[in-house]
Amino acid sequence: MLRWEILRSKPLRFRSLTGLTLDEFEERFARFLPVWQQQERERLSRPARRRWPGGGRKDRLPLPHQL
């Protein structure tokens, strides 16, 4: 599995896999993060939710790795 830390240290490999430069990815991630966090808050606070926030399966990878 490729890790963000490894790809970040190899900009040419990162670009060949994603089509983005590191600066472009970080800029898009910075714009994406607040929107994602708001959507997650709304999703976790919906009234018909069966579990309390924090219940259920946990993500194994941090968000930059998932993207």
Long-range contacts (C-beta under 8 A, 24 or more apart in sequence): 3-65, 4-62, 4-64, 4-65, 29-64, 29-67, 32-67, 33-63, 36-63
